[in-house]
Amino acid sequence: MWRTRVAAACVICRSLANSSCGIKRKSPLQNLHLVSRSIHHPYYPKFQRPPLRISIQQFSSLNRLPLHKTKLLNVKHGYQSHRNFWLARLASRLLRVRYLILGSAVGGGYTAKKTYEQWKDMIPDLEDYKWIVPDFIWELDELVDFEKLLKALPDADDLAKLMPDFDKIGESLASLKGFLSPGSPGETAFRATDQGYDNDKQFKKVSDKEKIDQLQEELLRTQLKYQRMLERLEKENKELRKLVLQRDDKGIHQRKLKKSLIDMYSEVLDILSDYDASYNTQDHLPRVVVVGDQSAGKTSVLEMIAQARIFPRGSGEMMTRSPVKVTLSEGPHHVALFKDSSREFDLTKEEDLAALRNEIEIRMRNSVKEGCTVSTETISLSVKGPGLQRMVLVDLPGVISTVTSGMAPDTKETIFSISKAYMQNPNAIILCIQDGSVDAERSIVTDLVSQMDPQGKRTIFVLTKVDLAEKNVASPNRIQQIIEGKLFPMKALGYFAVVTGKGNSSESIESIKEYEEEFFQNSKLLKTSMLKAHQVTTKNLSLAVSDCFWKMVRESVEQQADAFKATRFNLETEWKNNYPRLRELDRNELFEKAKNEILDEVISLTQVTPKHWEEMLEKTLWERVSTHVIENIYLPAAQTANSGTFNTTVDIKLKQWTDKQLPNKAVEVAWETLQEEFSRFMTEKKGKEHDDIFDKLKQAVKEETIKRHKWNERAEDSLRVIQHNALEDRSISDKQQWDAAIHFMEETLQSRLKDTESVIEDMVGPDWKKRWLYWVGRTKEQNIRNETKNELEKLIKCNEDHPAYLANDEVTTVRKNLEARGVAVDPCLIKDTWHQIYRRYFLKSALSHCNLCRRGFYYYQRHFVDSELECNDIVLFWRIQRMLAITANTLRQQLTNTEVRRLEKNVKEVLEDFAEDNEKKVMLLTGKRVQLAEDLKKVREIQEKLEAFIEALHQEK
């Protein structure tokens, strides 16, 4: 019986396997649902069947195909029929809860990921536009971590894990479906479940659409954010050009672009203008030289070629006061900039145009020296814009016939010399501008051009203001004769007629172009074939000049490169012969070397020992104040009667001296000492390594630094307190200090005594020994003074305690005594002689007193009690000596801690100022060696740039 049941169950399984369709996979029988095993194989563990191919498509959320009905064999298994409905309801509920939840999660996640990938692919690749956005913008991706978002989404493996086991579900539902008959409640339950599943799928579609909309809005917001950033950068930095200079807090990022051909050539001309301002025969590189009479429209023609009103304008006055080199090149934006400035002027904006004209006028006026009207200094300007012809033009001051008021007397000759210097270059293209509204006979420039280019092989003649000429000239043939060059002795490569406006300075370039084209369309000059179409308008003129310029460049540039190569060889040979052991340092390199030497010498000030500083300060300070101490403090106090008066006088005078003069004198001494040491280090020769080429520079740096350096103003106040406290102290602590004070006093008094005896000797003349040995005599005045001296010495011998001043009766007595011996003397001479005689007597007495005080330290400690010896003068000199030592120590600390550093800072500032002043460097670093190195550097630079230009020129071909 059990065998019959097993066979029937196997037939049912095979029928289910054969009835399945769609995506199939192999699955073992044990993978069937528990319900299926319980129905079909109650004794399944005893049998092993081969795996069956079970379909999962019927129950997948990815398919909406109807369920296939499978007719089962009519086999009785012994089970009741009401169990089929219970099983159907159970399966329906299980599928509705579990299957729909898991299917929604998997489908929604997969759809969201796929939608995100599609939108991500739709975003344009911004790698090619990275140069527009600054580097720090790309760091914003840290704020929106897309990698983290991608990692949050489930990958394929995770999706597979989230998907339900469709094999088990398929086997279970297939077995259940077999028990259900058509129209049964089980089938109705399955259909209800299927309808509910369709509703859930519609809900999921709506949910997915909302997610897509959210992602799209987020992407749009991100794009708008970047767009606003780009607009802000464009507005602030005027970007949208090929070369972007970006600055941020971290540094400077500069992207180098390949220079254009005309820019390379312009750099060569700039170097040449610095190297050889007189344009001697070595500079034969082509350039377009624009010459013409004043107010002939020369500048207007140049502006039409540059397509911008870039030059300052004036009514009848001279505006072009120096040569202006304009380099024209094609570019995406119409801008202008100077070679020594990074600012770009937007020529499409009127504010920038006005600023550019003002800057050109300021540079012209600054280049003109005092007492002159024009300058030979060249102003270099680059103009880039769409449609501009590549060339280099030099606008020269207009030629004048008469020097008017306000001009320098040599203005006419200077303009002629500047024009000739540019036009005598055999490869320069001369653009001769002639005013068509005035008589041709009044032209000056045509004669000048004929002298420079008599054959007209490099001259282009331009007739301006043709509209006024046609209106005012009675005979149109005269204009034709001017154009054809029949009225002038000069010849030219081509003749052109242009109109540069109606004379209104506020006209725009576009309006002038329209007026010019309209005029020539209606002009009789073209209608009667007096002029050909290619001879009119500034556009045709610009094309012709550019073609001529480049033709001249290609023909002559290699020859000029060879010339500079030969010049370089000659200069290098000269250097090797004259300076074989020296490096080729140009002026800037020499300045840097001298700068390092000077800074090293300033640092050497910090190596001076404190002892040396203090000895110098103390010695210099005493030399500066000793006269005041002796004459105004010591001598007046020593004339007093007793020690109390002596000390009182000394204290009063020391206080006055400290409050008013002493601190200032001390600071002056310290500053002079610092200057002296600084000068010694700067001028001291370093043996064989000394290079005298730096001497002038060092001297200039020293003088300028000393001029700028100022001592700290608060130093005097602190120094005053220290000196006052030092002078208040009267306590000598030991015998060694007492002896040092005596020694200091003796040296001072002996020095003064020596000076006094020298003065007396000059007054009275040589003594008898010198008269006999050197055969010299005394003058009449010296004899009178000698007699007066002898008489005054008698007076002192009679009264050793005589006061310092003579009484009137004593002067009368001395005079009468001298008259009695036949010597007539004036009372003033007697007093003057007495001053020196008494001074000598006093100094000798003071020195004798010093000798007595050597043994007086014991009495000093007892305050001279029970002693007739008083040594108050020794105490005074000890106080002075101690004040000098303390002051020297204080000043030394200020020097080493503050002033030396401030001096070093001033030296650096002076060197930085000198480094920016080229004229200063030329004046301070001179000599054949410097000039030869400068020439070598310039010639090498010119040759290298010419070779690079020639290589680029060949590549362009």
ZAMARGU-4260 file (C-alpha; in steps of 0.2 Angstrom, whole numbers, plus 5000, padded with zeros to 4 digits):
<rodrens>
0) 5000/5000/5000 | 5014/5012/5004 | 5022/5009/4988 | 5007/5014/4979 | 5006/5030/4988
5) 5024/5034/4985 | 5022/5031/4966 | 5007/5042/4965 | 5017/5056/4974 | 5031/5055/4962
10) 5020/5056/4947 | 5013/5072/4955 | 5030/5080/4957 | 5035/5076/4939 | 5019/5083/4933
15) 5023/5100/4942 | 5040/5100/4935 | 5035/5098/4917 | 5021/5111/4919 | 5033/5125/4924
20) 5040/5138/4912 | 5051/5154/4912 | 5067/5155/4921 | 5073/5138/4927 | 5086/5132/4939
25) 5091/5116/4947 | 5085/5113/4964 | 5085/5097/4975 | 5069/5090/4981 | 5073/5094/4998
30) 5071/5112/4994 | 5052/5111/4993 | 5042/5119/5005 | 5038/5110/5021 | 5019/5110/5017
35) 5024/5101/5000 | 5034/5088/5008 | 5021/5085/5021 | 5008/5082/5007 | 5018/5073/4994
40) 5031/5063/5003 | 5027/5059/5021 | 5041/5046/5020 | 5053/5056/5010 | 5069/5053/5020
45) 5069/5035/5014 | 5071/5039/4996 | 5083/5050/4986 | 5076/5058/4970 | 5086/5067/4956
50) 5084/5087/4957 | 5070/5094/4947 | 5069/5111/4937 | 5056/5121/4946 | 5050/5138/4939
55) 5049/5153/4949 | 5043/5165/4936 | 5025/5162/4941 | 5027/5169/4958 | 5040/5182/4954
60) 5037/5201/4956 | 5046/5204/4940 | 5033/5195/4929 | 5014/5197/4928 | 5010/5181/4918
65) 4994/5172/4923 | 4996/5156/4933 | 4996/5140/4922 | 4984/5127/4928 | 4991/5110/4930
70) 4979/5095/4930 | 4984/5083/4944 | 4981/5064/4944 | 4965/5059/4952 | 4974/5049/4966
75) 4966/5047/4983 | 4978/5050/4998 | 4966/5048/5012 | 4965/5066/5017 | 4949/5076/5019
80) 4945/5089/5005 | 4942/5104/5018 | 4960/5105/5021 | 4964/5112/5003 | 4955/5129/5008
85) 4964/5131/5024 | 4981/5128/5016 | 4976/5141/5002 | 4972/5154/5015 | 4988/5151/5024
90) 4998/5152/5008 | 4989/5168/5003 | 4993/5177/5019 | 5011/5171/5020 | 5014/5178/5002
95) 5005/5194/5005 | 5015/5199/5020 | 5032/5192/5017 | 5033/5192/4998 | 5026/5210/4996
100) 5038/5218/5009 | 5053/5209/5003 | 5049/5213/4985 | 5046/5231/4988 | 5062/5233/4997
105) 5072/5224/4983 | 5063/5233/4969 | 5064/5250/4977 | 5083/5249/4981 | 5087/5242/4964
110) 5077/5256/4955 | 5084/5270/4965 | 5102/5264/4962 | 5099/5262/4943 | 5091/5279/4943
115) 5105/5287/4952 | 5118/5279/4940 | 5108/5286/4925 | 5108/5303/4932 | 5126/5302/4937
120) 5130/5298/4919 | 5120/5312/4913 | 5131/5325/4922 | 5143/5333/4910 | 5162/5329/4913
125) 5169/5345/4921 | 5187/5339/4920 | 5190/5350/4904 | 5184/5365/4913 | 5194/5363/4929
130) 5205/5378/4924 | 5190/5390/4926 | 5186/5385/4944 | 5200/5388/4958 | 5208/5373/4966
135) 5199/5375/4982 | 5182/5373/4974 | 5186/5355/4970 | 5188/5352/4989 | 5169/5355/4991
140) 5166/5337/4986 | 5171/5333/5004 | 5155/5341/5010 | 5145/5330/4998 | 5152/5312/5000
145) 5146/5303/4985 | 5157/5288/4989 | 5148/5286/5006 | 5131/5287/4997 | 5136/5274/4985
150) 5142/5263/4999 | 5126/5265/5008 | 5116/5257/4993 | 5116/5238/4992 | 5127/5230/4979
155) 5123/5214/4969 | 5127/5202/4983 | 5117/5211/4996 | 5102/5211/4984 | 5104/5193/4981
160) 5104/5190/5000 | 5088/5201/5002 | 5078/5192/4989 | 5067/5178/4995 | 5070/5159/4991
165) 5060/5158/4976 | 5064/5139/4974 | 5055/5135/4990 | 5041/5147/4987 | 5039/5140/4969
170) 5038/5122/4975 | 5026/5126/4988 | 5014/5136/4977 | 5015/5123/4963 | 5010/5109/4975
175) 4996/5120/4982 | 4990/5125/4965 | 4988/5107/4960 | 4976/5104/4973 | 4965/5119/4968
180) 4952/5116/4955 | 4946/5129/4943 | 4934/5142/4952 | 4939/5135/4969 | 4941/5147/4984
185) 4959/5144/4984 | 4961/5151/4966 | 4950/5165/4971 | 4962/5169/4985 | 4977/5168/4974
190) 4969/5180/4962 | 4965/5192/4976 | 4983/5191/4982 | 4989/5194/4964 | 4978/5210/4963
195) 4984/5216/4980 | 5002/5213/4973 | 4998/5224/4957 | 4992/5238/4969 | 5008/5237/4979
200) 5018/5238/4963 | 5009/5254/4958 | 5013/5261/4975 | 5031/5257/4973 | 5031/5265/4956
205) 5025/5281/4964 | 5038/5280/4978 | 5052/5277/4965 | 5046/5292/4955 | 5047/5303/4970
210) 5065/5297/4974 | 5070/5301/4956 | 5062/5318/4958 | 5072/5321/4974 | 5088/5316/4966
215) 5085/5327/4951 | 5082/5342/4962 | 5097/5339/4973 | 5108/5338/4957 | 5100/5354/4950
220) 5104/5363/4967 | 5122/5357/4966 | 5123/5363/4948 | 5116/5380/4953 | 5128/5381/4967
225) 5143/5378/4956 | 5136/5390/4943 | 5134/5404/4956 | 5152/5401/4961 | 5158/5402/4943
230) 5149/5418/4941 | 5156/5426/4956 | 5174/5421/4951 | 5171/5428/4934 | 5165/5445/4941
235) 5179/5447/4954 | 5194/5441/4944 | 5188/5444/4926 | 5191/5427/4921 | 5186/5418/4905
240) 5204/5419/4897 | 5217/5407/4894 | 5229/5412/4907 | 5222/5412/4925 | 5232/5418/4940
245) 5224/5411/4955 | 5228/5416/4973 | 5222/5409/4989 | 5227/5408/5007 | 5238/5393/5004
250) 5249/5400/4990 | 5249/5405/4972 | 5245/5394/4958 | 5249/5399/4941 | 5246/5389/4925
255) 5259/5393/4912 | 5252/5394/4894 | 5263/5394/4878 | 5267/5412/4873 | 5261/5418/4857
260) 5274/5422/4843 | 5272/5441/4844 | 5273/5441/4863 | 5290/5432/4862 | 5296/5445/4849
265) 5290/5459/4860 | 5300/5453/4874 | 5316/5453/4864 | 5312/5471/4859 | 5309/5476/4878
270) 5326/5468/4883 | 5335/5478/4868 | 5327/5494/4874 | 5334/5492/4891 | 5351/5486/4884
275) 5354/5499/4871 | 5343/5514/4873 | 5351/5524/4859 | 5347/5510/4846 | 5364/5508/4839
280) 5368/5497/4824 | 5367/5481/4834 | 5348/5483/4836 | 5341/5480/4818 | 5326/5470/4823
285) 5310/5475/4814 | 5297/5486/4821 | 5283/5498/4814 | 5288/5516/4818 | 5274/5528/4817
290) 5279/5546/4813 | 5270/5561/4808 | 5268/5580/4811 | 5260/5585/4827 | 5240/5583/4826
295) 5242/5574/4810 | 5231/5560/4816 | 5245/5548/4820 | 5238/5542/4837 | 5221/5540/4830
300) 5227/5529/4816 | 5236/5518/4829 | 5220/5518/4840 | 5210/5512/4824 | 5222/5498/4822
305) 5221/5493/4840 | 5202/5495/4840 | 5202/5505/4856 | 5204/5523/4862 | 5219/5520/4872
310) 5229/5536/4871 | 5227/5552/4880 | 5219/5566/4870 | 5221/5585/4870 | 5215/5599/4859
315) 5231/5605/4849 | 5243/5602/4863 | 5257/5589/4863 | 5251/5573/4871 | 5264/5560/4865
320) 5279/5565/4876 | 5288/5548/4875 | 5289/5533/4863 | 5275/5521/4866 | 5278/5503/4860
325) 5262/5494/4857 | 5262/5475/4854 | 5246/5469/4845 | 5241/5451/4846 | 5225/5441/4844
330) 5215/5435/4859 | 5198/5430/4865 | 5196/5446/4875 | 5200/5464/4872 | 5212/5469/4885
335) 5228/5479/4888 | 5242/5478/4900 | 5259/5486/4904 | 5275/5475/4904 | 5279/5479/4922
340) 5262/5477/4929 | 5250/5463/4931 | 5234/5474/4930 | 5223/5471/4915 | 5212/5485/4907
345) 5196/5479/4900 | 5195/5489/4884 | 5176/5486/4882 | 5173/5496/4898 | 5174/5515/4898
350) 5180/5515/4916 | 5195/5505/4911 | 5199/5514/4896 | 5199/5531/4906 | 5210/5523/4918
355) 5222/5516/4905 | 5223/5534/4897 | 5227/5542/4913 | 5240/5529/4917 | 5249/5532/4900
360) 5249/5550/4903 | 5256/5548/4921 | 5270/5537/4914 | 5274/5549/4901 | 5275/5564/4913
365) 5285/5554/4925 | 5298/5549/4911 | 5301/5567/4906 | 5315/5574/4916 | 5315/5591/4924
370) 5317/5605/4911 | 5313/5594/4896 | 5297/5592/4886 | 5299/5575/4879 | 5308/5559/4884
375) 5318/5545/4876 | 5311/5532/4888 | 5300/5519/4880 | 5283/5514/4888 | 5279/5496/4883
380) 5260/5492/4881 | 5252/5475/4875 | 5235/5475/4868 | 5226/5459/4864 | 5209/5457/4856
385) 5199/5447/4843 | 5203/5451/4825 | 5219/5461/4829 | 5234/5460/4817 | 5250/5454/4826
390) 5263/5467/4825 | 5274/5479/4836 | 5271/5497/4833 | 5281/5512/4841 | 5271/5528/4842
395) 5284/5543/4842 | 5281/5561/4848 | 5274/5572/4833 | 5287/5582/4823 | 5285/5601/4826
400) 5291/5615/4816 | 5291/5629/4830 | 5295/5628/4849 | 5280/5636/4858 | 5279/5644/4875
405) 5280/5631/4889 | 5292/5619/4879 | 5310/5616/4882 | 5321/5626/4870 | 5328/5609/4863
410) 5311/5601/4861 | 5312/5601/4841 | 5329/5594/4840 | 5325/5581/4853 | 5310/5575/4843
415) 5320/5574/4827 | 5334/5564/4836 | 5322/5552/4843 | 5313/5550/4826 | 5330/5547/4817
420) 5336/5535/4830 | 5321/5524/4827 | 5320/5526/4808 | 5338/5523/4804 | 5336/5505/4809
425) 5337/5497/4791 | 5323/5484/4796 | 5311/5496/4804 | 5295/5499/4794 | 5291/5518/4793
430) 5272/5522/4794 | 5272/5540/4788 | 5256/5549/4793 | 5251/5564/4783 | 5237/5576/4787
435) 5226/5577/4771 | 5216/5592/4777 | 5232/5604/4776 | 5243/5609/4762 | 5256/5596/4758
440) 5269/5609/4757 | 5268/5612/4775 | 5273/5594/4780 | 5289/5592/4789 | 5289/5573/4792
445) 5290/5569/4773 | 5307/5576/4771 | 5313/5567/4787 | 5307/5551/4780 | 5315/5554/4763
450) 5332/5556/4771 | 5330/5540/4781 | 5323/5529/4767 | 5326/5538/4750 | 5321/5522/4740
455) 5305/5520/4750 | 5308/5501/4752 | 5301/5501/4770 | 5290/5516/4770 | 5271/5515/4770
460) 5262/5532/4767 | 5245/5536/4775 | 5234/5551/4771 | 5222/5555/4786 | 5207/5566/4787
465) 5202/5562/4768 | 5184/5567/4771 | 5190/5585/4776 | 5202/5585/4761 | 5189/5580/4749
470) 5177/5593/4756 | 5190/5607/4756 | 5201/5604/4741 | 5194/5611/4725 | 5204/5599/4714
475) 5201/5580/4718 | 5216/5576/4707 | 5227/5584/4721 | 5222/5571/4733 | 5227/5558/4720
480) 5244/5566/4717 | 5246/5565/4736 | 5241/5547/4737 | 5253/5543/4722 | 5267/5552/4730
485) 5269/5564/4716 | 5268/5580/4727 | 5282/5573/4738 | 5300/5568/4734 | 5298/5553/4745
490) 5294/5535/4739 | 5284/5522/4748 | 5279/5503/4747 | 5261/5508/4748 | 5249/5522/4749
495) 5233/5522/4760 | 5219/5534/4763 | 5210/5533/4780 | 5197/5542/4790 | 5199/5543/4809
500) 5183/5551/4814 | 5174/5567/4813 | 5185/5576/4826 | 5175/5572/4841 | 5185/5564/4855
505) 5170/5555/4862 | 5167/5544/4846 | 5168/5526/4848 | 5179/5515/4837 | 5163/5506/4830
510) 5155/5523/4825 | 5172/5528/4817 | 5172/5512/4807 | 5155/5514/4801 | 5158/5532/4796
515) 5174/5528/4787 | 5165/5514/4777 | 5150/5525/4773 | 5162/5539/4767 | 5172/5528/4755
520) 5157/5520/4748 | 5150/5537/4743 | 5167/5545/4739 | 5172/5551/4722 | 5189/5545/4725
525) 5183/5527/4723 | 5169/5530/4710 | 5182/5539/4699 | 5195/5526/4702 | 5207/5538/4709
530) 5209/5526/4723 | 5208/5507/4723 | 5198/5498/4736 | 5213/5490/4744 | 5220/5507/4747
535) 5207/5514/4759 | 5201/5510/4777 | 5211/5507/4792 | 5207/5488/4791 | 5216/5486/4774
540) 5230/5497/4781 | 5232/5486/4796 | 5232/5470/4785 | 5246/5478/4774 | 5256/5484/4788
545) 5255/5467/4797 | 5260/5458/4781 | 5275/5469/4778 | 5280/5468/4796 | 5281/5449/4797
550) 5289/5448/4780 | 5303/5460/4786 | 5304/5449/4802 | 5307/5433/4793 | 5320/5440/4782
555) 5330/5448/4795 | 5328/5439/4812 | 5341/5425/4808 | 5354/5438/4803 | 5351/5448/4819
560) 5353/5432/4829 | 5370/5428/4821 | 5375/5446/4825 | 5371/5444/4843 | 5380/5427/4843
565) 5396/5435/4837 | 5394/5449/4850 | 5392/5436/4863 | 5408/5427/4858 | 5418/5444/4858
570) 5411/5448/4876 | 5415/5431/4883 | 5433/5432/4876 | 5436/5449/4883 | 5430/5442/4900
575) 5441/5427/4900 | 5456/5438/4896 | 5453/5451/4909 | 5444/5442/4923 | 5449/5424/4922
580) 5446/5419/4940 | 5430/5429/4943 | 5412/5423/4940 | 5402/5433/4928 | 5390/5442/4940
585) 5379/5456/4933 | 5374/5471/4943 | 5359/5463/4952 | 5370/5448/4956 | 5384/5459/4963
590) 5371/5468/4973 | 5365/5452/4981 | 5382/5447/4985 | 5386/5464/4993 | 5370/5463/5002
595) 5375/5447/5010 | 5392/5454/5015 | 5384/5469/5023 | 5372/5459/5033 | 5386/5448/5039
600) 5395/5463/5045 | 5380/5470/5054 | 5379/5453/5063 | 5397/5455/5068 | 5391/5469/5079
605) 5383/5456/5090 | 5400/5447/5092 | 5408/5463/5101 | 5412/5458/5119 | 5403/5467/5133
610) 5420/5473/5140 | 5425/5481/5124 | 5408/5490/5123 | 5409/5496/5141 | 5427/5502/5139
615) 5424/5512/5123 | 5408/5520/5131 | 5416/5524/5147 | 5431/5532/5139 | 5421/5542/5126
620) 5409/5548/5139 | 5422/5554/5150 | 5431/5563/5136 | 5414/5572/5132 | 5410/5577/5150
625) 5426/5579/5158 | 5428/5598/5154 | 5411/5601/5162 | 5415/5591/5177 | 5432/5600/5180
630) 5427/5618/5175 | 5409/5619/5181 | 5408/5607/5196 | 5425/5603/5203 | 5434/5620/5202
635) 5420/5630/5208 | 5417/5618/5223 | 5436/5618/5227 | 5436/5636/5230 | 5424/5635/5244
640) 5430/5638/5262 | 5425/5621/5270 | 5420/5603/5267 | 5401/5606/5270 | 5400/5620/5257
645) 5410/5609/5245 | 5398/5595/5246 | 5383/5606/5245 | 5390/5614/5229 | 5394/5597/5222
650) 5377/5590/5225 | 5368/5605/5218 | 5378/5605/5202 | 5377/5586/5200 | 5358/5586/5201
655) 5357/5600/5188 | 5369/5591/5177 | 5360/5575/5178 | 5343/5582/5175 | 5347/5592/5160
660) 5363/5587/5151 | 5371/5570/5156 | 5357/5558/5150 | 5357/5566/5133 | 5376/5567/5132
665) 5377/5548/5136 | 5364/5543/5123 | 5374/5554/5110 | 5390/5545/5115 | 5382/5528/5114
670) 5375/5532/5096 | 5392/5538/5091 | 5401/5523/5097 | 5388/5512/5088 | 5391/5522/5072
675) 5410/5520/5074 | 5409/5501/5077 | 5397/5500/5062 | 5408/5510/5051 | 5424/5500/5056
680) 5415/5484/5051 | 5409/5491/5035 | 5425/5499/5029 | 5437/5486/5036 | 5446/5477/5022
685) 5446/5458/5023 | 5463/5455/5015 | 5464/5446/4998 | 5445/5443/4998 | 5441/5461/4999
690) 5432/5467/4983 | 5433/5486/4981 | 5419/5486/4969 | 5407/5486/4984 | 5415/5501/4993
695) 5404/5514/4986 | 5388/5504/4990 | 5394/5500/5008 | 5397/5518/5011 | 5380/5523/5004
700) 5371/5510/5014 | 5381/5516/5030 | 5376/5534/5028 | 5358/5531/5024 | 5356/5519/5039
705) 5364/5531/5051 | 5352/5545/5044 | 5337/5534/5047 | 5342/5526/5064 | 5336/5535/5079
710) 5339/5530/5097 | 5325/5525/5108 | 5317/5540/5116 | 5313/5532/5132 | 5331/5527/5135
715) 5335/5545/5142 | 5322/5544/5155 | 5328/5527/5162 | 5346/5532/5161 | 5342/5548/5171
720) 5336/5539/5186 | 5351/5527/5185 | 5363/5541/5184 | 5355/5551/5198 | 5355/5536/5210
725) 5374/5532/5206 | 5379/5550/5210 | 5369/5550/5226 | 5380/5536/5233 | 5395/5542/5243
730) 5400/5526/5252 | 5417/5519/5246 | 5417/5501/5252 | 5436/5496/5251 | 5453/5503/5249
735) 5455/5497/5231 | 5440/5508/5226 | 5449/5522/5236 | 5465/5520/5227 | 5456/5519/5210
740) 5447/5535/5213 | 5464/5544/5217 | 5472/5537/5202 | 5457/5543/5191 | 5458/5560/5199
745) 5477/5561/5196 | 5476/5556/5178 | 5462/5569/5175 | 5472/5583/5184 | 5488/5579/5176
750) 5480/5580/5159 | 5472/5597/5163 | 5489/5603/5170 | 5498/5598/5154 | 5485/5607/5144
755) 5486/5623/5155 | 5505/5623/5153 | 5504/5622/5135 | 5492/5637/5134 | 5504/5647/5145
760) 5519/5642/5134 | 5509/5649/5119 | 5505/5665/5129 | 5523/5669/5135 | 5533/5661/5121
765) 5548/5648/5122 | 5559/5648/5137 | 5578/5651/5136 | 5582/5633/5132 | 5571/5632/5117
770) 5577/5649/5111 | 5595/5644/5112 | 5592/5627/5105 | 5580/5631/5091 | 5585/5649/5088
775) 5568/5656/5090 | 5562/5672/5099 | 5547/5679/5107 | 5535/5691/5100 | 5532/5708/5108
780) 5515/5702/5115 | 5524/5686/5122 | 5537/5697/5131 | 5523/5708/5138 | 5514/5692/5144
785) 5530/5684/5151 | 5533/5700/5161 | 5515/5699/5167 | 5517/5681/5172 | 5532/5684/5182
790) 5523/5698/5192 | 5508/5687/5195 | 5518/5672/5201 | 5526/5684/5214 | 5508/5688/5220
795) 5504/5670/5222 | 5520/5666/5232 | 5516/5680/5244 | 5499/5673/5247 | 5497/5654/5244
800) 5479/5655/5249 | 5474/5668/5237 | 5457/5666/5229 | 5454/5662/5211 | 5450/5680/5206
805) 5460/5696/5207 | 5454/5711/5215 | 5454/5728/5206 | 5467/5735/5217 | 5478/5720/5214
810) 5476/5723/5195 | 5481/5741/5197 | 5496/5736/5208 | 5502/5724/5195 | 5500/5736/5180
815) 5509/5750/5189 | 5523/5738/5193 | 5525/5733/5175 | 5524/5751/5169 | 5538/5755/5181
820) 5548/5743/5171 | 5543/5751/5155 | 5530/5738/5151 | 5513/5745/5146 | 5499/5732/5149
825) 5480/5731/5148 | 5470/5726/5163 | 5461/5713/5153 | 5477/5705/5148 | 5482/5704/5166
830) 5466/5695/5171 | 5468/5683/5156 | 5485/5679/5161 | 5480/5677/5180 | 5467/5664/5175
835) 5480/5652/5168 | 5493/5655/5181 | 5481/5652/5195 | 5474/5637/5186 | 5491/5629/5185
840) 5495/5633/5203 | 5478/5626/5209 | 5481/5610/5199 | 5498/5607/5206 | 5491/5610/5224
845) 5477/5597/5220 | 5489/5584/5214 | 5499/5587/5230 | 5483/5584/5240 | 5479/5568/5231
850) 5496/5562/5236 | 5492/5566/5254 | 5475/5557/5253 | 5482/5540/5248 | 5483/5537/5267
855) 5467/5544/5270 | 5455/5530/5268 | 5456/5526/5287 | 5450/5544/5291 | 5437/5543/5277
860) 5429/5528/5286 | 5429/5538/5302 | 5422/5553/5293 | 5438/5562/5296 | 5435/5564/5314
865) 5450/5571/5324 | 5459/5574/5308 | 5464/5589/5299 | 5464/5579/5282 | 5449/5581/5271
870) 5447/5571/5255 | 5430/5576/5248 | 5437/5579/5231 | 5443/5560/5231 | 5425/5556/5235
875) 5418/5567/5221 | 5429/5558/5208 | 5424/5541/5215 | 5406/5546/5212 | 5410/5552/5195
880) 5420/5536/5191 | 5406/5525/5197 | 5393/5534/5187 | 5403/5532/5172 | 5404/5513/5174
885) 5386/5511/5178 | 5381/5522/5163 | 5393/5512/5152 | 5385/5496/5157 | 5367/5502/5155
890) 5371/5509/5137 | 5380/5493/5133 | 5364/5483/5137 | 5354/5495/5127 | 5366/5493/5112
895) 5367/5474/5112 | 5348/5470/5116 | 5339/5484/5106 | 5349/5496/5096 | 5360/5483/5086
900) 5344/5474/5081 | 5336/5490/5076 | 5351/5495/5066 | 5351/5478/5057 | 5333/5481/5053
905) 5337/5498/5046 | 5351/5491/5035 | 5339/5478/5028 | 5326/5492/5024 | 5340/5502/5015
910) 5346/5487/5005 | 5328/5483/5000 | 5325/5501/4994 | 5342/5501/4985 | 5337/5484/4977
915) 5321/5492/4969 | 5330/5508/4963 | 5340/5503/4947 | 5347/5520/4945 | 5354/5519/4963
920) 5362/5502/4959 | 5369/5509/4942 | 5377/5524/4952 | 5384/5513/4966 | 5390/5498/4957
925) 5401/5504/4942 | 5416/5499/4933 | 5422/5490/4917 | 5419/5473/4926 | 5401/5477/4930
930) 5397/5484/4913 | 5405/5469/4904 | 5395/5457/4915 | 5379/5467/4911 | 5382/5466/4892
935) 5386/5448/4893 | 5369/5444/4902 | 5359/5455/4890 | 5367/5448/4875 | 5364/5430/4881
940) 5346/5433/4885 | 5343/5442/4868 | 5351/5428/4859 | 5342/5414/4868 | 5325/5423/4866
945) 5329/5426/4847 | 5333/5407/4845 | 5317/5402/4854 | 5307/5415/4843 | 5315/5408/4827
950) 5311/5390/4832 | 5293/5395/4835 | 5293/5405/4818 | 5298/5389/4809 | 5285/5379/4818
955) 5272/5391/4813 | 5277/5389/4795
</rodrens>
